[in-house]
Amino acid sequence: MTTVGSISQIQVGADSYNIGHAQSTSAILYGTVDSTSTATVFTATVEGLTSLVDGTTVYLRNTVVTSAAGFTVNINGLGAKKCYNNMTNATQDTTIFNIAYSMLFIYDSTLDSGNGG
């Protein structure tokens, strides 16, 4: 991952706005699930990812097993995160992460009391 820069505050005219920790990268992070993954516990190693902040995005390829209801994803040992439907945050994903599929995962700390992704 190449960090282009990070900012925590912007100035617009006389007004200053705190925007939190923002980073931009040259690409979406990419990885493949580890061979030890199971239908309910997926693990992966993604180069350059050292922490999760809202909006962290990873495109993850599944070459191991189709997911089951309530599956989690743990990338780089940063903690197992439940996966929610992108159309309604109230619904956890089930068998959507099929073997030979790739999915885009976006971290959102407001889901599941900070345990969602």
KEKE-3310 file (N, C-alpha, C; in steps of 0.2 Angstrom, whole numbers, plus 5000, padded with zeros to 4 digits):
npx = (5004:5003:5004:4997:4994:4989:4976:4969:4962:4953:4954:4942:4940:4937:4934:4937:4938:4937:4941:4944:4954:4961:4965:4972:4974:4983:4976:4963:4964:4970:4967:4968:4959:4965:4971:4967:4954:4937:4919:4913:4923:4933:4950:4963:4978:4983:4993:5001:4990:4987:4978:4961:4950:4935:4929:4939:4944:4943:4947:4943:4947:4940:4945:4943:4931:4913:4904:4895:4880:4881:4895:4912:4926:4943:4956:4973:4974:4967:4956:4940:4927:4910:4900:4890:4875:4876:4865:4856:4860:4856:4855:4865:4877:4875:4876:4883:4896:4904:4914:4927:4923:4924:4924:4919:4924:4920:4925:4915:4914:4902:4894:4887:4891:4904:4911:4908:4909)
npy = (4994:5011:5026:5041:5052:5060:5068:5078:5089:5102:5118:5130:5144:5155:5146:5131:5113:5098:5082:5069:5054:5053:5043:5041:5029:5022:5012:4999:4988:4971:4954:4936:4923:4914:4897:4890:4894:4893:4889:4897:4905:4915:4919:4930:4937:4953:4963:4977:4982:4988:4993:4995:5007:5017:5014:5007:4997:4981:4970:4954:4938:4922:4906:4895:4890:4890:4902:4902:4905:4919:4921:4926:4938:4939:4949:4950:4947:4957:4956:4946:4950:4952:4950:4960:4963:4973:4981:4982:4986:4979:4965:4951:4943:4927:4914:4920:4922:4914:4900:4903:4915:4933:4947:4963:4971:4982:4991:4996:5004:5007:4996:4982:4986:4990:4979:4975:4974)
npz = (5000:4996:5003:5000:5007:5022:5031:5044:5047:5039:5030:5026:5019:5033:5041:5050:5049:5058:5052:5056:5054:5039:5025:5009:4995:4982:4976:4978:4992:4991:4992:4995:5003:5017:5016:5027:5031:5035:5033:5041:5047:5040:5036:5031:5023:5020:5011:5018:5026:5041:5051:5055:5049:5048:5032:5027:5014:5006:4993:4992:4987:4986:4987:4994:5002:5002:5010:5026:5036:5046:5045:5048:5044:5046:5044:5043:5056:5063:5070:5070:5060:5058:5044:5034:5024:5010:5006:5017:5033:5043:5041:5042:5031:5022:5013:5003:5000:4989:4985:4973:4971:4972:4983:4989:5003:5016:5029:5043:5058:5065:5064:5073:5086:5084:5080:5067:5049)
capx = (5000:5007:5000:4998:4995:4984:4974:4964:4958:4954:4952:4938:4939:4939:4931:4941:4934:4940:4938:4946:4960:4959:4970:4971:4979:4983:4972:4960:4968:4968:4970:4965:4958:4969:4968:4964:4948:4931:4913:4911:4928:4938:4956:4967:4983:4983:4999:5000:4984:4989:4973:4955:4947:4929:4930:4944:4941:4948:4944:4945:4946:4939:4947:4943:4925:4908:4902:4889:4877:4885:4902:4917:4932:4948:4962:4980:4974:4964:4949:4935:4922:4904:4899:4883:4872:4877:4858:4853:4865:4853:4855:4871:4877:4875:4880:4885:4904:4905:4921:4928:4920:4928:4919:4922:4922:4921:4924:4911:4914:4896:4890:4888:4895:4912:4913:4906:4914)
capy = (5000:5017:5031:5047:5057:5059:5074:5077:5095:5106:5125:5133:5151:5156:5140:5125:5107:5091:5077:5063:5052:5051:5041:5039:5025:5022:5006:4996:4983:4965:4948:4929:4920:4908:4890:4887:4897:4888:4892:4902:4909:4917:4923:4932:4941:4958:4967:4985:4984:4987:4995:4996:5013:5017:5015:5003:4993:4976:4966:4948:4932:4916:4900:4889:4887:4894:4905:4899:4910:4922:4921:4932:4939:4942:4951:4952:4947:4963:4954:4943:4955:4950:4953:4963:4964:4980:4984:4983:4984:4975:4958:4947:4939:4920:4909:4924:4922:4907:4898:4905:4922:4939:4952:4969:4972:4989:4992:5001:5003:5007:4990:4977:4989:4991:4972:4974:4976)
capz = (5000:4995:5006:4997:5012:5027:5034:5050:5047:5033:5031:5021:5021:5040:5045:5051:5050:5059:5048:5058:5051:5032:5021:5002:4993:4975:4974:4983:4994:4988:4995:4995:5009:5018:5015:5034:5032:5036:5030:5046:5049:5035:5037:5025:5024:5015:5012:5019:5030:5048:5056:5052:5050:5043:5025:5024:5008:5004:4988:4994:4983:4990:4984:4999:5004:5002:5017:5029:5039:5052:5044:5049:5041:5050:5040:5046:5064:5066:5073:5066:5059:5055:5037:5033:5018:5008:5005:5023:5038:5049:5039:5041:5025:5024:5009:4997:4998:4987:4982:4966:4970:4975:4986:4991:5010:5018:5036:5046:5065:5068:5064:5078:5092:5083:5078:5060:5044)
cpx = (5004:5002:5002:4998:4989:4983:4969:4960:4959:4951:4948:4937:4941:4937:4936:4937:4938:4937:4940:4952:4958:4965:4968:4976:4979:4979:4968:4964:4965:4971:4966:4964:4963:4966:4965:4957:4942:4925:4911:4916:4933:4944:4959:4973:4983:4989:4997:4994:4987:4984:4967:4952:4940:4931:4936:4941:4946:4944:4947:4943:4945:4940:4946:4936:4919:4906:4896:4886:4881:4893:4906:4923:4937:4954:4968:4979:4971:4958:4944:4929:4916:4903:4891:4881:4873:4870:4855:4858:4862:4853:4863:4871:4877:4879:4882:4892:4906:4912:4921:4925:4925:4923:4923:4920:4924:4920:4920:4910:4907:4892:4892:4893:4902:4915:4911:4911:4910)
cpy = (5006:5023:5038:5053:5056:5066:5073:5084:5099:5113:5127:5140:5152:5151:5134:5119:5101:5086:5070:5061:5050:5049:5040:5034:5025:5016:5003:4990:4976:4959:4942:4926:4915:4902:4887:4890:4891:4892:4897:4907:4910:4921:4925:4937:4946:4963:4974:4987:4982:4989:4995:5003:5013:5019:5011:4998:4988:4972:4959:4942:4926:4910:4894:4886:4892:4896:4902:4905:4912:4922:4927:4932:4942:4943:4953:4951:4953:4962:4951:4948:4951:4954:4954:4964:4972:4984:4986:4981:4980:4967:4956:4943:4932:4916:4913:4924:4916:4906:4900:4912:4927:4944:4958:4970:4979:4989:4998:5000:5004:5001:4985:4980:4989:4984:4971:4976:4976)
cpz = (5000:4998:5003:5001:5017:5030:5040:5050:5041:5034:5025:5023:5029:5044:5045:5052:5052:5055:5050:5054:5044:5028:5014:5000:4985:4972:4980:4985:4992:4991:4993:5001:5010:5018:5022:5035:5032:5033:5035:5048:5044:5038:5031:5027:5018:5016:5013:5024:5037:5053:5052:5054:5046:5036:5022:5020:5006:4999:4989:4990:4987:4985:4988:5000:5004:5009:5019:5033:5045:5051:5046:5045:5045:5045:5044:5054:5067:5069:5068:5066:5055:5048:5036:5026:5016:5007:5011:5029:5043:5047:5038:5035:5027:5018:5002:4995:4996:4985:4975:4965:4973:4977:4989:4998:5012:5025:5039:5054:5068:5068:5070:5084:5090:5080:5071:5055:5038)
residu = (MET:THR:THR:VAL:GLY:SER:ILE:SER:GLN:ILE:GLN:VAL:GLY:ALA:ASP:SER:TYR:ASN:ILE:GLY:HIS:ALA:GLN:SER:THR:SER:ALA:ILE:LEU:TYR:GLY:THR:VAL:ASP:SER:THR:SER:THR:ALA:THR:VAL:PHE:THR:ALA:THR:VAL:GLU:GLY:LEU:THR:SER:LEU:VAL:ASP:GLY:THR:THR:VAL:TYR:LEU:ARG:ASN:THR:VAL:VAL:THR:SER:ALA:ALA:GLY:PHE:THR:VAL:ASN:ILE:ASN:GLY:LEU:GLY:ALA:LYS:LYS:CYS:TYR:ASN:ASN:MET:THR:ASN:ALA:THR:GLN:ASP:THR:THR:ILE:PHE:ASN:ILE:ALA:TYR:SER:MET:LEU:PHE:ILE:TYR:ASP:SER:THR:LEU:ASP:SER:GLY:ASN:GLY:GLY)
# end
